[in-house]
Amino acid sequence: MALGRHLVAMLSSCVLCAVAVAVVSAGWPISVFGQVEAARGARPSEPVYLLIRSDDAGMSHSVNRALQRLMDTGLPVSVSVMFTCPWYQETVEILKRHPNVAVGIHLTLNSEWGSRGRQHRRSIVGR
């Protein structure tokens, strides 16, 4: 059961990253930004910026691969890393190669995976 939830979370993250890359690569946001500028009365010379926020980095190898592909596009990216997940060290290595990426910590108080015993969860239960 836990494996099924893990796979769903992993696939969801991969799909979201893939959709973001595809949408930006296709130029779709540019036309939307033009409509937003017209709606708010902005002049066309005023820049509009897109910052892509990637969540759950470190959740799995496939999430990290999608993050790597997104960062390789050169688009402005912000990342939150889940340090309680099994692939966070790979995420750290990827981020070392991309110093211009804004990085934050994803506060994670629980996990999709079962508890490894009381001695490993003292900080959560307070005992």
Sequence and secondary structure as in RCSB ss.txt:
>XXXX:A:sequence
MALGRHLVAMLSSCVLCAVAVAVVSAGWPISVFGQVEAARGARPSEPVYLLIRSDDAGMSHSVNRALQRLMDTGL
PVSVSVMFTCPWYQETVEILKRHPNVAVGIHLTLNSEWGSRGRQHRRSIVGR
>XXXX:A:secstr
 HHHHHHHHHHHHHHHHHHHHHHHHTTHHHHHHHHHHHHHT  TTS     EEEEEETS HHHHHHHHHHHHTT 
 EEEEE TTSTTHHHHHHHHHT TTSEEEE   S  SS    GGG HHHHT 
